[in-house]
Amino acid sequence: MVACFTALERIADASKLAPYCLTIRGGEFLRRIPHEFGLVVNPGHEVGFDVPPIGLRKIISEFA
Protein backbone atom coordinates (compact mmCIF):
# COMPACT_ATOMS: atom_id res chain seq x y z
CA MET A 1 0.00 0.00 0.00
CA VAL A 2 1.11 3.54 -0.82
CA ALA A 3 0.04 6.34 1.52
CA CYS A 4 -1.22 9.74 0.43
CA PHE A 5 -2.73 12.68 2.24
CA THR A 6 -5.37 15.13 1.10
CA ALA A 7 -3.78 18.06 2.96
CA LEU A 8 -0.27 18.89 4.14
CA GLU A 9 -1.59 19.32 7.69
CA ARG A 10 -2.48 15.62 7.83
CA ILE A 11 1.12 14.53 7.25
CA ALA A 12 2.36 15.65 10.68
CA ASP A 13 1.39 12.38 12.38
CA ALA A 14 3.30 10.32 9.81
CA SER A 15 6.39 12.51 9.54
CA LYS A 16 8.49 10.21 11.72
CA LEU A 17 7.68 7.21 9.51
CA ALA A 18 8.12 9.11 6.26
CA PRO A 19 10.39 12.14 6.71
CA TYR A 20 10.05 13.23 3.06
CA CYS A 21 6.95 14.19 1.13
CA LEU A 22 6.07 15.15 -2.41
CA THR A 23 3.28 17.39 -3.61
CA ILE A 24 1.90 16.09 -6.91
CA ARG A 25 -1.36 16.21 -8.87
CA GLY A 26 -3.65 13.31 -8.04
CA GLY A 27 -3.94 11.83 -11.51
CA GLU A 28 -0.22 11.75 -12.08
CA PHE A 29 0.35 10.28 -8.62
CA LEU A 30 -2.14 7.48 -9.27
CA ARG A 31 -0.59 6.61 -12.64
CA ARG A 32 2.85 6.27 -11.02
CA ILE A 33 1.78 3.71 -8.42
CA PRO A 34 2.97 0.22 -9.44
CA HIS A 35 0.13 -2.13 -10.47
CA GLU A 36 0.63 -4.45 -7.51
CA PHE A 37 0.16 -1.66 -4.95
CA GLY A 38 -3.01 -0.29 -3.38
CA LEU A 39 -3.60 3.12 -1.84
CA VAL A 40 -4.22 4.37 1.70
CA VAL A 41 -5.72 7.88 1.80
CA ASN A 42 -5.14 9.85 5.02
CA PRO A 43 -3.81 6.93 7.09
CA GLY A 44 -4.52 7.33 10.79
CA HIS A 45 -7.30 9.88 10.28
CA GLU A 46 -11.08 9.47 10.49
CA VAL A 47 -11.46 10.83 6.96
CA GLY A 48 -9.35 8.10 5.39
CA PHE A 49 -9.89 4.95 3.37
CA ASP A 50 -8.09 2.13 1.53
CA VAL A 51 -8.24 1.21 -2.14
CA PRO A 52 -6.98 -2.28 -3.04
CA PRO A 53 -4.74 -2.69 -6.12
CA ILE A 54 -7.56 -3.91 -8.38
CA GLY A 55 -9.79 -1.03 -7.33
CA LEU A 56 -7.02 1.47 -7.97
CA ARG A 57 -6.47 0.10 -11.50
CA LYS A 58 -10.22 0.41 -12.16
CA ILE A 59 -10.30 4.02 -10.93
CA ILE A 60 -7.36 4.93 -13.14
CA SER A 61 -8.83 3.29 -16.24
CA GLU A 62 -12.30 4.84 -15.73
CA PHE A 63 -11.02 8.37 -15.15
CA ALA A 64 -8.31 8.33 -17.83
Summary of the structure (lengths in Angstrom):
residues: 64
radius of gyration: 11.9
end to end distance: 21.4
largest distance: 34.8
contacts: 129
relative contact order: 0.22
helix: 39%
strand: 14%
